[in-house]
Amino acid sequence: MNLLLINASPRRERSLSRQLATAFVSQWLALRPHDAVWERDVGINHPPLLTEAWIAACFTPEDQRTAAQSDVLAYSDAAIDELARSDIVVIATPRYNYGMPAALKAWFDQVIRINRTFSFDRTETTWPLSPLLSGKKLVLLSASGEFAFRPGGLRERWEHLEPHVRTCARYLGVSANDVHHVAIEYQEFGDERHRASLQGAISAAKALASALATAQSPHPRSQQENSNAS
Ligand SMILES: Cc1cc2nc3c(=O)[nH]c(=O)nc-3n(C[C@H](O)[C@H](O)[C@H](O)COP(=O)(O)O)c2cc1C
């Protein structure tokens, strides 16, 4: 099994979302020590923003692209390849201005790509996905300065992180039931509520890792690869 970790905090040392990611991944590896973990650290190494040249390259059939057009898609190709090989995607991110940080949005923009991961079929209600992307699980690990973004909470209407990630999840090959979210809140308060939230989230991340690691059976692509390898 392959786990893809997307870290989106620009903070290396004091990041709470990275702390949550470490708890999740170490618990996963404790149970599945032979699994591969790849990290794409978009918080430190920002994905390129989309340009007119990038869009034109996407709409140019692969066998007609110039070398420059292939170059412009190189980051996207690499990020999509590692996404396609993954069985579980773990996104660890801060909440910035009520949604995802720009660097994480830039990663989504690079991997959700017309004519590569999805196509237009105007007879369908949703755009068809490439078969490369299916059967994945998504774990969102977030850290917020404020609190009460859950349904019924004080800031429910300002919650633009989880709903956005859930909407985009389909385009990563994740079905709605396979999205999980563990959140740290109250970082700005630094009080007992924050300490309780942090401890609760670390326990929840470990429990989620245990549940997914033990329940997880490889999706068809992995089974195919395994049988090819043996
Ligand atoms: C630029 C910026 C914008 C932020 N916007 C919000 C926000 O809208 N709502 C919120 O709850 N916290 C907000 N925060 C607080 C962060 O979500 C919080 O510090 C979190 O712990 C950051 O994640 P990290 O610890 O992994 O770096 C913001 C922090 C920064 C630096």
The ligand as an SDF file (V2000), in Angstrom:
LIG
                    3D

 31 33  0  0  0  0  0  0  0  0999 V2000
   -2.1660   33.8350    7.4530 C   0  0  0  0  0  0  0  0  0  0  0  0
   -2.9750   33.1010    8.4970 C   0  0  0  0  0  0  0  0  0  0  0  0
   -4.3480   33.0380    8.3590 C   0  0  0  0  0  0  0  0  0  0  0  0
   -5.0980   32.3370    9.3010 C   0  0  0  0  0  0  0  0  0  0  0  0
   -6.4510   32.2920    9.1670 N   0  0  0  0  0  0  0  0  0  0  0  0
   -7.1830   31.6050   10.0680 C   0  0  0  0  0  0  0  0  0  0  0  0
   -8.5990   31.5240    9.9390 C   0  0  0  0  0  0  0  0  0  0  0  0
   -9.2150   32.0780    9.0490 O   0  0  0  0  0  0  0  0  0  0  0  0
   -9.2860   30.8230   10.8650 N   0  0  0  0  0  0  0  0  0  0  0  0
   -8.6540   30.1430   11.8590 C   0  0  0  0  0  0  0  0  0  0  0  0
   -9.3280   29.4510   12.6310 O   0  0  0  0  0  0  0  0  0  0  0  0
   -7.3050   30.1950   12.0030 N   0  0  0  0  0  0  0  0  0  0  0  0
   -6.5650   30.9060   11.1360 C   0  0  0  0  0  0  0  0  0  0  0  0
   -5.2040   30.9700   11.2690 N   0  0  0  0  0  0  0  0  0  0  0  0
   -4.5550   30.2140   12.3570 C   0  0  0  0  0  0  0  0  0  0  0  0
   -3.9740   28.9010   11.8380 C   0  0  0  0  0  0  0  0  0  0  0  0
   -4.9820   28.1070   11.2640 O   0  0  0  0  0  0  0  0  0  0  0  0
   -3.3210   28.1690   12.9930 C   0  0  0  0  0  0  0  0  0  0  0  0
   -2.2050   28.9370   13.4340 O   0  0  0  0  0  0  0  0  0  0  0  0
   -2.8380   26.7730   12.6450 C   0  0  0  0  0  0  0  0  0  0  0  0
   -2.2990   26.1680   13.7970 O   0  0  0  0  0  0  0  0  0  0  0  0
   -1.7940   26.8030   11.5500 C   0  0  0  0  0  0  0  0  0  0  0  0
   -1.4100   25.5030   11.1790 O   0  0  0  0  0  0  0  0  0  0  0  0
    0.0750   24.9560   11.4770 P   0  0  0  0  0  0  0  0  0  0  0  0
    0.2010   24.9960   12.9810 O   0  0  0  0  0  0  0  0  0  0  0  0
    0.0860   23.5700   10.9390 O   0  0  0  0  0  0  0  0  0  0  0  0
    1.0480   25.8560   10.8000 O   0  0  0  0  0  0  0  0  0  0  0  0
   -4.4620   31.6760   10.3630 C   0  0  0  0  0  0  0  0  0  0  0  0
   -3.0610   31.7520   10.4780 C   0  0  0  0  0  0  0  0  0  0  0  0
   -2.3230   32.4580    9.5510 C   0  0  0  0  0  0  0  0  0  0  0  0
   -0.8100   32.5120    9.6980 C   0  0  0  0  0  0  0  0  0  0  0  0
  1  2  1  0
  2  3  1  0
  2 30  2  0
  3  4  2  0
  4  5  1  0
  4 28  1  0
  5  6  2  0
  6  7  1  0
  6 13  1  0
  7  8  2  0
  7  9  1  0
  9 10  1  0
 10 11  2  0
 10 12  1  0
 12 13  2  0
 13 14  1  0
 14 15  1  0
 14 28  1  0
 15 16  1  0
 16 17  1  0
 16 18  1  0
 18 19  1  0
 18 20  1  0
 20 21  1  0
 20 22  1  0
 22 23  1  0
 23 24  1  0
 24 25  2  0
 24 26  1  0
 24 27  1  0
 28 29  2  0
 29 30  1  0
 30 31  1  0
M  END
$$$$
